[in-house]
Amino acid sequence: MLRVTKMIGILVIISGVLFLTSCSLIEPKVVEATVLVPQTVVVTEVVEKVVTATPAPATITPLTTPVTTQTTSTSVSEPGAATPSAYVDQTSTGLTANGEMLNGLSGWCMPLGSTGPGDTDYGRYGMPANGRPGKVENGANVMHIPGEYCTLVFEFSSPIGSGGNVEVKQIHNNQTFYEVDLVPSAANPNIGYAHLYHSYVINPPLWGVSYLIEAVDGNGSARWSGEVLFQKTDPGLCWDGSTPDPVTMWCPKYDW
């Protein structure tokens, strides 16, 4: 029994030696390798283009802003160049027979396409022969539009002087929205006249509109004040009883 135990011990020792030997034989070798990785430089060029836009200013023209006064057209000039046949004869008819209205007001509107008034003294020559004279209708001063321009002539009881103006006001709020010069007549110091060009006076998108007109002297005193109706010719009613569009002159289409 003792012999067997010794033999087992010897075998155990031999096995251990063999195991250690085998482990030393299969131990891996560590090899250091150096891998050179080339450096790659990526350069990205960013170009930023800045566009600065200059916006065009918006132009808003309110209804109460007067249009540019016509200056390019000309008519006969003063003094001495007027053709008598181009004007109503003032020597026989008198000023108040020329587009006569109420309270010393006279006036007319020139048809579309007419030449401008130039520097003619309308206190002397009055309305051009092709003008459409003002009138009194149902107790109101009425001017016939549309027109290239309309002229108002005021006859006062005393000289008007210089520096005056004519104001066109909205009736509902008495607000002046258009103002032009009141030109004194060289022929008669008691007469002053003014030319109106505002589109909402001479050719509004309406069949008719009334304004309060005031003639003011150079001292700021109102020398004449009253309502004037600027009226287009009534074309009659449409098929449905409505009025045609005052701009296009169209009636409503039939509803099929």
Secondary structure, DSSP 8 states (H G I E B T S, - for coil): -HHHHHHHHHHHHHHHHHHHHHHHHT------------------------------------TTS------S-----TTT---GGGB--HHHH-GGGSSB-STTEEEEEE-TT----TT--HHHH-SBTT-EE-EEETTEEEEEES-SEEEEEEE-SS---SS-EEEEEETTTTEEEEEEE-EE-SS-TTEEEEEE--HHHHS-SSSEEEEEEEEE-TTS-EEEEEEEEEEE------TTS----TTT--------
